Amino acid sequence: MAATRGFDNIVSRLVGIAAEQNDPAGLAINLRDSKKGMAAIHRAALRGRADCVRLLLTSEPKPNLGLRDKLFRTPLVLAYEQ
């Protein structure tokens, strides 16, 4: 939700906490919602939240840019459509 709304400070803090705790799996960066099949990177790209996209791309683990939503769109396609 933070990535969707463009809350860079919250996204940054969540990424930082996962790194501090040495728990990259705790970030669940590739977790997709059941309604549209979108992960955080999809939502940030869809809304044009470039700063959030950058933060997610620098996180560990890296988001899977090959994930497709239920309409078969990747985050790159969603960003391009903006």
Backbone as a printed PyTorch tensor [residue, N CA C, xyz], in Angstrom:
tensor([[[  0.8190,  -1.1830,   0.0000],
         [  0.0000,   0.0000,   0.0000],
         [  0.8700,   1.2570,   0.0000]],

        [[  1.9800,   1.2330,   0.7340],
         [  2.8550,   2.4060,   0.8020],
         [  3.4170,   2.7440,  -0.5740]],

        [[  3.7740,   1.7170,  -1.3570],
         [  4.3080,   1.9620,  -2.6990],
         [  3.2320,   2.5230,  -3.6160]],

        [[  2.0180,   2.0620,  -3.4670],
         [  0.9060,   2.5550,  -4.2800],
         [  0.6580,   4.0330,  -4.0380]],

        [[  0.7370,   4.4300,  -2.7940],
         [  0.4400,   5.8160,  -2.4170],
         [  1.6370,   6.7460,  -2.5500]],

        [[  2.8180,   6.1880,  -2.8480],
         [  3.9990,   7.0180,  -3.0090],
         [  4.6240,   7.4530,  -1.7010]],

        [[  4.4320,   6.6750,  -0.6490],
         [  5.0160,   6.9920,   0.6540],
         [  6.4640,   6.4970,   0.6820]],

        [[  7.3560,   7.2670,   0.0390],
         [  8.7630,   6.8620,  -0.0910],
         [  9.4050,   6.5890,   1.2620]],

        [[  9.0880,   7.4470,   2.2310],
         [  9.7240,   7.2890,   3.5380],
         [  9.3510,   5.9620,   4.1950]],

        [[  8.1360,   5.5200,   4.0100],
         [  7.7050,   4.2400,   4.5940],
         [  8.3440,   3.0760,   3.8350]],

        [[  8.3540,   3.1580,   2.5170],
         [  8.9860,   2.1040,   1.7180],
         [ 10.4630,   2.0090,   2.0820]],

        [[ 11.1230,   3.1510,   2.1890],
         [ 12.5350,   3.1860,   2.5530],
         [ 12.7650,   2.5560,   3.9270]],

        [[ 11.9110,   2.8780,   4.8580],
         [ 12.0430,   2.3310,   6.2170],
         [ 11.8260,   0.8170,   6.2330]],

        [[ 10.8390,   0.3290,   5.5020],
         [ 10.5880,  -1.1100,   5.4430],
         [ 11.7660,  -1.8510,   4.8230]],

        [[ 12.3260,  -1.2920,   3.7640],
         [ 13.5040,  -1.8840,   3.1290],
         [ 14.6700,  -1.8760,   4.1150]],

        [[ 14.8300,  -0.7620,   4.8310],
         [ 15.9000,  -0.6460,   5.8210],
         [ 15.7640,  -1.6260,   6.9680]],

        [[ 14.5640,  -1.8050,   7.4670],
         [ 14.3270,  -2.7490,   8.5640],
         [ 14.6720,  -4.1700,   8.1310]],

        [[ 14.2520,  -4.5450,   6.9230],
         [ 14.5650,  -5.8890,   6.4240],
         [ 16.0730,  -6.0810,   6.3220]],

        [[ 16.7870,  -5.0380,   5.8980],
         [ 18.2480,  -5.1250,   5.7880],
         [ 18.8970,  -5.1870,   7.1660]],

        [[ 18.4240,  -4.3590,   8.1010],
         [ 18.9750,  -4.3360,   9.4610],
         [ 18.8110,  -5.6870,  10.1490]],

        [[ 17.6760,  -6.2940,   9.9390],
         [ 17.3880,  -7.5790,  10.5870],
         [ 17.9310,  -8.7640,   9.7940]],

        [[ 18.6060,  -8.4410,   8.6800],
         [ 19.1450,  -9.4770,   7.8080],
         [ 18.0620, -10.4910,   7.4490]],

        [[ 16.8970,  -9.9750,   7.1180],
         [ 15.7360, -10.8090,   6.8120],
         [ 15.0780, -10.3320,   5.5190]],

        [[ 15.7450, -10.5310,   4.3780],
         [ 15.1640, -10.0630,   3.1240],
         [ 13.8330, -10.7340,   2.8010]],

        [[ 13.6340, -11.9570,   3.2730],
         [ 12.3700, -12.6510,   3.0110],
         [ 11.2170, -11.9770,   3.7400]],

        [[ 11.5170, -11.3000,   4.8490],
         [ 10.4800, -10.6040,   5.6130],
         [  9.8610,  -9.4480,   4.8540]],

        [[ 10.5640,  -8.9550,   3.8430],
         [ 10.0490,  -7.8550,   3.0390],
         [  8.9270,  -8.3150,   2.1050]],

        [[  8.9330,  -9.5720,   1.7370],
         [  7.9070, -10.1550,   0.8430],
         [  7.6790,  -9.2870,  -0.3740]],

        [[  8.7570,  -8.9230,  -1.0230],
         [  8.7220,  -7.9520,  -2.1150],
         [  7.9280,  -8.4370,  -3.3330]],

        [[  7.8590,  -9.7310,  -3.5310],
         [  7.1420, -10.2610,  -4.6940],
         [  5.7490, -10.7780,  -4.3690]],

        [[  5.2680, -10.4810,  -3.1750],
         [  3.9230, -10.8930,  -2.7840],
         [  2.9040, -10.1540,  -3.6410]],

        [[  2.0080, -10.9000,  -4.2540],
         [  1.0050, -10.2960,  -5.1330],
         [ -0.3640, -10.3350,  -4.4860]],

        [[ -1.1720,  -9.3090,  -4.7860],
         [ -2.5290,  -9.2940,  -4.2440],
         [ -3.4040, -10.2680,  -5.0270]],

        [[ -4.4840, -10.7000,  -4.4110],
         [ -5.3430, -11.6960,  -5.0470],
         [ -6.3120, -11.0800,  -6.0530]],

        [[ -6.5740,  -9.8040,  -5.9430],
         [ -7.5520,  -9.1670,  -6.8250],
         [ -6.9970,  -8.9350,  -8.2380]],

        [[ -5.8130,  -8.3090,  -8.3290],
         [ -5.2520,  -7.9810,  -9.6410],
         [ -3.9280,  -8.6740,  -9.9230]],

        [[ -3.4090,  -9.3950,  -8.9290],
         [ -2.1520, -10.1050,  -9.1150],
         [ -0.9350,  -9.2000,  -9.1720]],

        [[ -1.0350,  -8.0380,  -8.5490],
         [  0.0610,  -7.0710,  -8.5930],
         [  0.9030,  -7.1120,  -7.3280]],

        [[  2.2150,  -6.9710,  -7.5260],
         [  3.1510,  -6.8200,  -6.4160],
         [  3.3650,  -5.3180,  -6.1980]],

        [[  4.1290,  -4.9720,  -5.1730],
         [  4.3730,  -3.5570,  -4.8510],
         [  4.9730,  -2.8030,  -6.0350]],

        [[  5.8790,  -3.4330,  -6.7610],
         [  6.5210,  -2.7620,  -7.8930],
         [  5.5140,  -2.4770,  -9.0080]],

        [[  4.5330,  -3.3670,  -9.1930],
         [  3.4700,  -3.1280, -10.1730],
         [  2.6720,  -1.8750,  -9.7860]],

        [[  2.2860,  -1.8250,  -8.5260],
         [  1.4520,  -0.7160,  -8.0560],
         [  2.1840,   0.6220,  -8.1540]],

        [[  3.4530,   0.6270,  -7.7470],
         [  4.2340,   1.8630,  -7.8130],
         [  4.3960,   2.3120,  -9.2680]],

        [[  4.6610,   1.3700, -10.1620],
         [  4.8090,   1.7000, -11.5800],
         [  3.4940,   2.2020, -12.1740]],

        [[  2.4050,   1.5450, -11.8060],
         [  1.0820,   1.9260, -12.3120],
         [  0.7230,   3.3580, -11.9510]],

        [[  1.1010,   3.7690, -10.7530],
         [  0.7670,   5.1150, -10.2780],
         [  1.8430,   6.1520, -10.5990]],

        [[  2.9000,   5.7370, -11.2800],
         [  3.9610,   6.6760, -11.6300],
         [  4.8010,   7.1080, -10.4390]],

        [[  4.9360,   6.2520,  -9.4460],
         [  5.6980,   6.5610,  -8.2240],
         [  7.1690,   6.1870,  -8.4410]],

        [[  7.8700,   6.9940,  -9.2030],
         [  9.2530,   6.6980,  -9.6060],
         [ 10.1810,   6.5210,  -8.4110]],

        [[ 10.0430,   7.3430,  -7.3870],
         [ 10.9190,   7.2150,  -6.2180],
         [ 10.7010,   5.8810,  -5.5130]],

        [[  9.4580,   5.4600,  -5.4150],
         [  9.1760,   4.1560,  -4.7860],
         [  9.7160,   3.0180,  -5.6460]],

        [[  9.5840,   3.1310,  -6.9490],
         [ 10.1280,   2.1080,  -7.8480],
         [ 11.6320,   2.0050,  -7.6400]],

        [[ 12.3270,   3.1480,  -7.5710],
         [ 13.7760,   3.1420,  -7.3460],
         [ 14.1280,   2.4580,  -6.0280]],

        [[ 13.3960,   2.7810,  -4.9780],
         [ 13.6540,   2.1630,  -3.6730],
         [ 13.4650,   0.6500,  -3.7350]],

        [[ 12.4000,   0.2190,  -4.3830],
         [ 12.1450,  -1.2190,  -4.4910],
         [ 13.2230,  -1.9100,  -5.3250]],

        [[ 13.7050,  -1.2330,  -6.3590],
         [ 14.7390,  -1.8340,  -7.2080],
         [ 16.0790,  -1.9570,  -6.4970]],

        [[ 16.3140,  -1.1440,  -5.4740],
         [ 17.5750,  -1.2120,  -4.7370],
         [ 17.4740,  -2.1090,  -3.5080]],

        [[ 16.3080,  -2.6520,  -3.2480],
         [ 16.1160,  -3.4950,  -2.0540],
         [ 16.7120,  -4.8830,  -2.2660]],

        [[ 16.8560,  -5.5870,  -1.1670],
         [ 17.2540,  -6.9980,  -1.1970],
         [ 16.1610,  -7.7840,  -0.5160]],

        [[ 15.5830,  -8.7590,  -1.1290],
         [ 15.8760,  -9.2450,  -2.4700],
         [ 15.3150,  -8.3000,  -3.5150]],

        [[ 15.7890,  -8.4200,  -4.7070],
         [ 15.3090,  -7.6040,  -5.8130],
         [ 13.9040,  -8.0730,  -6.2110]],

        [[ 13.0510,  -7.1230,  -6.6030],
         [ 11.7340,  -7.5440,  -7.0930],
         [ 11.8690,  -8.3010,  -8.4120]],

        [[ 10.9770,  -9.2320,  -8.6220],
         [ 10.9570, -10.0010,  -9.8670],
         [ 10.2590,  -9.1650, -10.9300]],

        [[ 11.0370,  -8.6090, -11.8390],
         [ 10.4700,  -7.7360, -12.8700],
         [  9.7440,  -8.5100, -13.9570]],

        [[  9.8430,  -9.8270, -13.9230],
         [  9.1390, -10.6570, -14.8880],
         [  7.7430, -11.0630, -14.4310]],

        [[  7.3960, -10.7200, -13.1750],
         [  6.0460, -11.0420, -12.6930],
         [  5.0080, -10.3200, -13.5290]],

        [[  3.9710, -11.0180, -13.8620],
         [  2.8720, -10.4180, -14.6330],
         [  1.6190, -10.3900, -13.7690]],

        [[  0.8540,  -9.3330, -13.9210],
         [ -0.4020,  -9.2490, -13.1830],
         [ -1.4460, -10.1090, -13.8980]],

        [[ -2.6760, -10.0450, -13.4660],
         [ -3.7220, -10.8940, -14.0540],
         [ -4.0550, -10.5180, -15.4960]],

        [[ -3.6250,  -9.3310, -15.9280],
         [ -3.7990,  -8.9240, -17.3270],
         [ -2.5050,  -9.1070, -18.1050]],

        [[ -1.5710,  -9.8650, -17.5310],
         [ -0.2970, -10.2310, -18.1510],
         [  0.6420,  -9.0430, -18.3770]],

        [[  0.5280,  -8.0070, -17.5480],
         [  1.3930,  -6.8380, -17.6810],
         [  2.5300,  -6.9080, -16.6590]],

        [[  3.7230,  -6.5860, -17.1040],
         [  4.8760,  -6.5050, -16.2100],
         [  4.9460,  -5.0790, -15.6480]],

        [[  5.7590,  -4.8630, -14.6060],
         [  5.9220,  -3.4980, -14.0970],
         [  6.4200,  -2.5280, -15.1690]],

        [[  7.2890,  -2.9990, -16.0650],
         [  7.8000,  -2.1410, -17.1290],
         [  6.6710,  -1.6780, -18.0540]],

        [[  5.7700,  -2.5680, -18.4020],
         [  4.6280,  -2.2040, -19.2520],
         [  3.7530,  -1.1650, -18.5480]],

        [[  3.5180,  -1.3670, -17.2660],
         [  2.6940,  -0.4210, -16.5010],
         [  3.3600,   0.9600, -16.4410]],

        [[  4.6790,   0.9850, -16.2580],
         [  5.4060,   2.2530, -16.2250],
         [  5.3350,   2.9310, -17.5780]],

        [[  5.4770,   2.1520, -18.6470],
         [  5.4200,   2.7010, -20.0010],
         [  4.0610,   3.3120, -20.2990]],

        [[  3.0090,   2.6890, -19.8040],
         [  1.6590,   3.1800, -20.0570],
         [  1.3710,   4.5150, -19.3550]],

        [[  2.2150,   4.8770, -18.3880],
         [  2.0240,   6.1550, -17.6990],
         [  2.4870,   7.2390, -18.5660]]])
